[in-house]
Amino acid sequence: MRLITIDAEKCKRDALCVRECPTAIIKLKDKESLPQVVKGGEDFCLRCGHCVAVCPHGALDHVDVPLAACPSIEKAAPLTPEQVVPFLRSRRSVRFFKDRAVEPEILRQVIEAARYAPTGSNSQLVEYTVFTDKEKINQLAGLTVDWMKYMQKKYPGEPTAAYMPMIIAAWKMGFDSVLRSAPGLIVASAPREYKNGMVDISIALAYLELAAMPLGLGTCWAGLLQGAMLSWDPLKEAVGLPEGHGHHYPMMIGYAKPKYYRLPERKPPKIYFKGGKPA
C-alpha cells in the first residue's frame, strides 16, 4: 500500500508538501506530475502528518495519518496574540483541591490533548499511569515520607534533606504536603532506552495542564514524589510503571479549590541575541 495517495483533481502541483516534509522524502518531478515518495523514503517517514496538514486543498492522504482523521483548522479557533499571554499567565500550581473525584472521561480528555505534544522524531512513546483511588494516592505519599526519613538518616548533612523535617512533621500531624490529598495523580513515563524521554514527558505534561485549565481542573508537578521514585524501590513497586519505563514524572490533578483574580508577574527573561542586534 502506498504511503501517500494524491487526489489528481484536487492537487495543484504547488509543491507545498515537498517543501514541508522534514525528511525530504516527497518529490515533484514537474508541473504535470503528482508528488510522490522517493524510493526507500517510507523507511524515513516520521508519520508527523505535516504533508497532510500543509495542503490547503485536501489533496494528500497518508496511510498512517489519514486525511479523514485530520480536521480542518477553524479560523476562529486559535487564540489571538492578545489572548495567548494572559491564558498562559493564568496557569497556577494548584495545591488545594476540592473533595471531588475527577471523572474518568475528563482525565481521558486531558490526556488525549497531551498526546498532541511534540515528541522527538515523532516517536510518541509517552504513556500514562493514572491513580484515582484516594487510599492509593495516600499510600504513595506515605512511601515518599518513608524515603525522606531514610534520606535524613543516611545523608543528614545534605542540603536536599533540609526541607524534609518540616514535611515529615506535617505528615505526622495529618497534613499531606507531598501530594496535597489530590483526588487524582497522573504519572507520565517513557521507555528507559529512549534518550529524549524526559523532554517528551515534560512537554506532554505542560500540554496536559493547559488543557485542564478550561475544565476547572488544577494541577501541580509532584516533585517530592518524583525525587523518591528515582531511588526508593518500595515506591517504584507501588507506582507500578510499565515494564522498562525509566523516565517518569508525576502530576497531581483535581478540581481546584481556590479561585485566582490576578496574573502575578515574573522576572523579565534574559535574552541573548547572536549574530547581530535585534530589530
N, C-alpha and C positions, 0 to 999 in steps of 0.2 A: 504493500500500500504506500502511495506517495506521501512524503512528509507534508508537502503543501499542495493545495489544489487552487487553481486560479480560474475565476469566472471570466471567460474571454469577453463577454458582453459588458461586464462592469469595469474591467481593468482598463486604465487609461495609459498604461505604459509610462507612468511618471517616475518610476524607479524609487519611490519613497521607501518601499520595503527593502530595496537593495542597500540604500544609504543608511537605513536604520539598524540593520542586522548587526548585533555586537560581535559576531564571529565571522562576518563577511562570507556567509555560505550561499547567499542568494545572488544570482547574476541576471542581467538583462542584456541579451545579445544586441538587439536593435529595437527600433520602434515598432517593427512588425511582429516581433516575438513576444512571448509571455515570460514573466520572471520564472526562474527555476532554480532548484538547489544544485550546487556544483557536485560533481562526482565525489562521493565519500563524505559529503557535507553533513549527512544525517548523524554521523558519529560526533560531530562537534556542535550540534544544535543544543542550546541551553533550555529550550522549551519555555522561554521567557514570555513569548507572546507579543513581542514588540512589532513583529511584522503584521500581525492581525490588528493590533491597536493603532498603528500609524496609517493604515489605509482608510481614507475618508469615504471610499466607495463601497466598502464591504466586499471587495473582490477576492480577498485571500482567505483561505481556510487552512488550518493546521491540524494535523491528525491528533496531536496531543493537547492543543489549545483551540478547541473548536470555536468557530465563529459564532455558532448558536449559543454558546455559553459565555460570550463576551458582550454584555450590554453596552449600548452607546452611552457616551458621556453626555449628560444633560448640561446645557449651557448654564442653567440656573443653579446647578448642584454645588460647584466649588465655592469655597469661602472667598469673599473679596479680600484684597490686601488689607483693608481696614479691619476686617473681622479676624484674620488669622492670629495676629499677635495677642489680642485680648483673649481669644479662645485658649491659646497655649499658656498664657499667664494665669488663667483661671484654674489650671491644674494644681491641686494641692495634695500633699501626702497626708491622707486621712488616717487618723489613729483612734478614732472613736466611731463605733458603728451601732446602728440600730439593732435591737434584738429581733431580727427578722432574717429568715433564711433567704438566700438568693435562689431564685427559681432555676432549675437545670437548663431550661431553654434560654434564659438570659445569659447564663455563663457560657453556653454554647455560642450564643450570638457574639459575645465579645471575643471569644477565641477564634471564631470564624473570621472576624475582622482582622485579627492579628496575623492570620495566615497570609495576608497580602503584604506583609512587611518584606522588604528586600532581604535576600539571603545570598551568601557567597556562591557564585556560579549558578544561581537559581536552584540550589540544592534542595531547599525546602525540607530540611531534616529536623526541624524543631517539633517536639512533641510535648503534650501537656498532661500532667497528673493533677487531678482535681480532688480536693477534700471539702466536704460539706457537713461532715459529722462533727459537732462541737466537742464531743469527748475525744475524738481522734486528734483534732487540732490542739486541744488542751494537752494531750499526751505529747505531741511534738514540741510544744512549748516547754513542758516539764523536762523532756530529754535535753533540750537546749540549756536549761538551767543546770542540769546534771553535768553537762560539758563545761559550763562555766566554773562550777565547783572544782572540777578536775583541773582546769587550767589554772585556777588560783593556787592550788596546792603544788602543781608541778612547776609553774612559772610565776612565782609570787612577785618578782620584781619587774615583770614585763609591763610596758605601758598599755598594751592592749587589754590587760587584766584590770586596769584602774577603774573602769566603769562597772565591772561585774558585781562587786558587793552590793551596790545600790539596786541592781536588777534582781539579784538573789533575795535581798531583803524584801523587796516589793512582792516577790513571788510567795514568800513565807507569809505575808500579810494578806494574801489572796488576790493580789493585783497582777495581771499578766501584762508585763511591758515587753514581752518577746513578740507575741502575735496579737496582742491587744484584744483578745477574746473575739477575734474576727469570725464571722459566720462562714467564711469561705477562704480557701487557700489554693492558689494555683502555682504549680511548680513547672516551669518550662525547662526542658532538657534537650540535649543533643548527644549523639554518639561520641565517645571518648576520643576516637581517632580523627574526628573531624576538626581540623585546625581552626576553623572560623566559628566554632560552636558558641563561645561566649558572646561574640559580637552579634551573631544572628539572634541569640536568645534575648539580648538586651534590646535590640531594635524591635523584636516581636512584642516584648512586654511594654515597651513605650507605646506601640500602636494599641495594645490591649487597654492600657489605662486611659488613653484618649478616647477610645471607643466606649469606655464605661461611663464617662462623664455625663453624656446626654441622657443616660438611663437612670441617673440619680445615684450611681454607684461611686464609692470611694475606694481608692487603692493605696497601698503603701509597700514599698520594696522591703522585704523581710531580711535585712542584713544580718541580724543576730542568728537567725535560723540558718542562713547561708554559711556563716562562719563555722557553725557547728557541723553542718553537713559535710564540710570539707575534710573533717578528720574523725568525727565521732561515729564509730561503727554502729552502736545501738540506734542512733538516729537515722543513719543511712538505711538500715534494715527496716525501720518503722515507716520511712517515707516510701520505700519500695519503687524506685525509679525503674524504667525499662532496662532490660539487660544490656550492659555495655555502655550505658549513658554516664559519661564522666563530667560533662558540662551541665550546669544547672543553676537556676536562681528562682527563689520563691517570691510570690507576691500575695499579700493579704487583699481581700476584696469583700465588700459588703455595702449595704445601703448606708450612706454617710449620715451620721447624726448631726454634725454641725452644718450651718449654712454660712457662706462667706460673702462679704459685701464689698470687699476691696481687692485690688490687684497689687500685692506687695512688689516693691522694686527690688532689683538685683544689681550687683556690681556691674559696671559697664565692661564689655568684653575688651580684652587686649587683642588687638588685631595687627598682624604684621604682613604688610603687602610686599611682595617680592617682584622685582622686575619693573620698577617704575612707580611713580606716585599714583594713587587712585584718583579718578576723575572727580 
